[in-house]
Amino acid sequence: MSRPGRRVVIVGDGEFAEIAYEYFTHDSPHQVVGFAVERDFLKRDELFGLPVVPFEELEARFAPADHAAFVAITFTQLNRVRARLYRVVKAKGFEPISYVSSHAFVWHNASIGENCFIFENNVIQYHARIGNNVVLWSGNHIGHRSVVCDHCFLSSHVVVSGYCEIGESSFLGVNATIGDNVKIGRDCVIGAGTVVVTDTAEAEVYKGERNKPSRVSSRVLFKVKDAA
């Protein structure tokens, strides 16, 4: 884990970067001191009163020996953008820092890698392992001895049962459920509400069944006589 009280530069200035600033500021010992954006996408020079600098000049503007960095990019291009920037941050000499919410439950022998963002109400159980550059949005369950590999993004309320492996760079949508002992291949997309109980190959897409409305309306079902 990172040293306490680090000065942190956030890579990105979009919604996730703003959320990361909020969480680091109000629920960590660290201090955000600036933002960095690739020059082609740089549209402002300040956010929350802090400088937004070209990513290409990051190490010149913030000394790597004195600053950590967090790459605040979501699942763009199936997590490839976040993975690329994470690797560049390391190559520039920065420590990629992780955030773990004070309202997450992480068992003492679970492990969490670099540049991870673990939101509130996540449960990470006995000997579970979270790789590098992983985002766990709010309310997920990572079962005992399961592994979430590098560069994955799990949306909210995903259930990963025990002894599972979630392959590198995969995306799991809200309320997806992975049964015990299941291995999800690299680059898979598991759609919202999907239940997976057998191993997958690489780069597969699973979609939950689209709900169809009943032929009976809610007003008929509840014997409503006045629609007003």
Buried (B, 14 or more C-beta within 10 A) or exposed (E): EBEEEBBBBBBBBBEBBBBBBEBBEEBBEBEBBBBBBBEEEBEEEEBBEBBBBBBBEBBEBBEBEEBBBBBBBBBEEBBBBBBBBBBBBBEBEBBBBBBBBEEBEBBEEBBBBBBBBBBBBBBBBEBBBBBBBBBBBBBBBBBBBBBBBBBBBBBBBBBBBBBBBBBBBBBBBBBBBBBEBBBBBBBBBBBBBBBBEEEBEEBBEBEBEEEEEEEEEEEEEEEEEEEE
